[in-house]
Amino acid sequence: MMSRRLMILTLSMGLGLGALARPAYADPNYLEQAISDTKEAIAAGNQMEAASFVEHIDDAYDHARSAVWQTPVDPIRKGIKYLRKAAKLARGTSMDKRIAKATEQAQLALEQFQSVK
């Protein structure tokens, strides 16, 4: 029978190594997903669909934040700022003027993301 200390040490080492293990598959390309989501948001913004626009902007924002961890460059950071501004402009509104301005911000973000490629 193992002593209590040895059992605790064994379990903690096993859990610690399991937490540090990386998955065997490759990471998805987050920048490509951010570009795709931003294009979908722009399409929704051009049709003045505020709810769909904000949903796609939020998805693009999440993917862009993951992309900046993979490739820490300034254009991605600038694109993230444009996405935040676009979401702030479009969230909770149905005014065509604000959605149009938010769509412009999303287009600026898309330009920044595409400049990285």
C-alpha positions as CSV (number, residue, x, y, z in Angstrom):
1,M,0.0,0.0,0.0
2,M,1.4,3.4,-1.0
3,S,1.7,6.1,1.6
4,R,-0.5,9.0,1.4
5,R,2.3,11.4,0.6
6,L,3.5,9.3,-2.3
7,M,-0.1,9.0,-3.7
8,I,-0.6,12.8,-3.5
9,L,2.7,13.4,-5.2
10,T,1.9,10.9,-8.0
11,L,-1.5,12.4,-8.6
12,S,-0.3,16.0,-8.6
13,M,2.5,15.2,-11.0
14,G,0.1,13.4,-13.3
15,L,-2.3,16.3,-13.3
16,G,0.4,18.8,-13.7
17,L,1.8,17.0,-16.8
18,G,-1.7,16.6,-18.2
19,A,-2.3,20.4,-17.9
20,L,1.0,21.2,-19.8
21,A,0.4,18.7,-22.6
22,R,-0.4,20.3,-26.0
23,P,-2.8,18.7,-28.4
24,A,-1.4,16.7,-31.2
25,Y,-3.2,18.6,-34.0
26,A,-2.0,21.9,-35.4
27,D,-3.5,25.2,-34.3
28,P,-6.1,26.6,-36.7
29,N,-5.2,29.7,-38.5
30,Y,-7.0,32.3,-36.5
31,L,-6.1,35.2,-38.8
32,E,-7.9,33.6,-41.7
33,Q,-11.0,33.0,-39.5
34,A,-10.8,36.7,-38.4
35,I,-10.7,37.8,-42.0
36,S,-13.6,35.6,-42.9
37,D,-15.7,36.8,-40.0
38,T,-14.9,40.4,-40.8
39,K,-16.0,40.0,-44.4
40,E,-19.3,38.4,-43.2
41,A,-19.8,41.4,-40.8
42,I,-19.2,43.8,-43.6
43,A,-21.8,42.0,-45.7
44,A,-24.3,42.2,-42.8
45,G,-23.5,45.9,-42.2
46,N,-24.1,46.7,-45.9
47,Q,-27.5,45.1,-45.5
48,M,-28.1,47.2,-42.3
49,E,-28.5,44.1,-40.1
50,A,-27.1,45.3,-36.8
51,A,-27.5,42.1,-34.8
52,S,-25.8,39.9,-37.4
53,F,-23.1,42.6,-37.8
54,V,-22.3,42.6,-34.1
55,E,-22.3,38.8,-33.9
56,H,-19.8,38.5,-36.7
57,I,-17.7,41.3,-35.3
58,D,-17.5,39.6,-31.9
59,D,-16.4,36.4,-33.6
60,A,-13.8,38.2,-35.6
61,Y,-12.6,39.9,-32.5
62,D,-12.1,36.6,-30.7
63,H,-10.2,35.1,-33.6
64,A,-8.1,38.2,-34.0
65,R,-7.1,38.1,-30.3
66,S,-6.0,34.5,-30.8
67,A,-4.1,35.5,-34.0
68,V,-2.2,38.2,-32.2
69,W,-0.8,35.5,-29.8
70,Q,0.4,33.5,-32.8
71,T,1.7,36.5,-34.8
72,P,2.2,39.5,-32.6
73,V,2.4,42.3,-35.1
74,D,1.0,45.8,-35.1
75,P,-1.5,45.5,-38.0
76,I,-3.4,42.8,-36.1
77,R,-3.5,45.0,-33.0
78,K,-4.8,48.0,-35.1
79,G,-7.4,45.7,-36.6
80,I,-8.6,44.7,-33.2
81,K,-9.0,48.3,-32.2
82,Y,-11.1,48.9,-35.3
83,L,-13.2,45.9,-34.5
84,R,-13.8,47.1,-31.0
85,K,-14.9,50.5,-32.3
86,A,-17.2,48.9,-34.8
87,A,-18.9,46.8,-32.2
88,K,-19.3,49.8,-29.9
89,L,-20.9,51.8,-32.7
90,A,-23.3,49.1,-33.8
91,R,-24.3,47.5,-30.5
92,G,-27.8,48.3,-29.4
93,T,-28.7,50.5,-32.3
94,S,-30.8,50.3,-35.5
95,M,-29.7,53.7,-36.9
96,D,-28.5,53.3,-40.4
97,K,-25.9,56.0,-40.0
98,R,-24.2,54.3,-37.0
99,I,-24.2,50.9,-38.7
100,A,-22.6,52.5,-41.8
101,K,-19.9,54.0,-39.7
102,A,-19.4,50.7,-37.9
103,T,-19.1,49.0,-41.3
104,E,-16.4,51.5,-42.3
105,Q,-14.5,50.5,-39.2
106,A,-14.8,46.9,-40.0
107,Q,-13.4,47.6,-43.5
108,L,-10.4,49.3,-42.0
109,A,-9.9,46.3,-39.7
110,L,-10.1,44.0,-42.8
111,E,-7.4,46.0,-44.5
112,Q,-5.2,45.7,-41.5
113,F,-5.7,41.9,-41.3
114,Q,-5.0,41.5,-45.0
115,S,-1.8,43.5,-44.8
116,V,-0.3,40.8,-42.6
117,K,-0.7,38.1,-45.2
